[in-house]
Amino acid sequence: MASDANGQGAAPLTSEEVRRLCGDIVDWKVSAILASGAGPDELETCLAWMAGADDVMGEERKPLSGRAAALYDILTADDWDDPDRA
C-alpha cells in the first residue's frame, strides 16, 4: 500500500469501510470518523486496542495517541444526543 507524507495509507476511509470494520454504528459516528482524516491503519489500530488485542499491541499496552485516540473517543461516545437513536 502506498503511503502519504504521514506514513498512513494513501486511500482515505469510506463509509462502507468504516461500517465493515466497526459494524452497525450510528451515522454521526461514521461521519465523525471520516471527518477525522484518519486512515484505515489508524482505525484498525484503534479497534485492536479497544478489543484488547495484545498480540497487536505487544506486552506493554501503550496509550493511543493522535488520530487513533480521537477515533477511540468517537467510538466510545454515548449516543444520548443522537437524533437518529431509537
N, C-alpha and C positions, 0 to 999 in steps of 0.2 A: 504494500500500500504506500502510496506517495505521502509525503509529509509536508506540512506547511512550515512557516518560519518558527512556529511554536513547538514543532515536533509532534503535532497532533495530526490525525488522519485528515487528508485534504477534503474528503467527501463530507459535507455537512449532514447532520442528522435530519431525517424526515419524520413526519408524524407517524407514518407506518412503522418505521424502525423503532421509534420510542415506544409505541404500543406493543410491538413484538417483544421488545426486551423487558418492558415494565408490566405488561399485562393490561388489565382493564383499569385504567386510571382516568380521572376526570379531565375534561377538556382544558381547564385552566392550567393544570399541571403540565400537560403536553405543550401548551403554548409557552409557558414559563421556561420549560426545558429548552425548547427551540430558541427562545429569545436569549438564553444564557450564552449562546455561542459555543457551547460545549460540543465536543466531538464524540463519536461512538466509543473511543477508548476511555474517555472520562466517564461516560455513563456506565460502561461496563465495570470500571474500577469502583464507582460508587455502589453499584448493585452488588458486586462481590463483597465490598466492605460491609454493606447492610446485611448480607446473608452470613457474614462471619466466615467467609471462605479463607481460612488460614493458609491453605496451600498457595493461594494467590498473594496474600498479604505477608507471608513469612511469619517467623516466630514472634517478631516484635510488631505488634499491630499499631502502626503509626496513625496519627490523626489525619483525616482528609484535609486537603487544603485546596485553594483556588476554585476552579470550576466544579471539581468533584464535590467539594464541600457545599457549594451553592446548590448542586443537584440534590444532595442529601437533604438540605433544608426544604427544598421544594417537595421532594417525595414524602417527607415525614410530616409536612404541614397538615394541620387539621382542615377538614372540608366544611367547617361550620358556617363559613360565609360564602360558600359556593352556591350561586343561584340555580345551578342545574341539579343540585343534590335532591334526591327524592326522599 
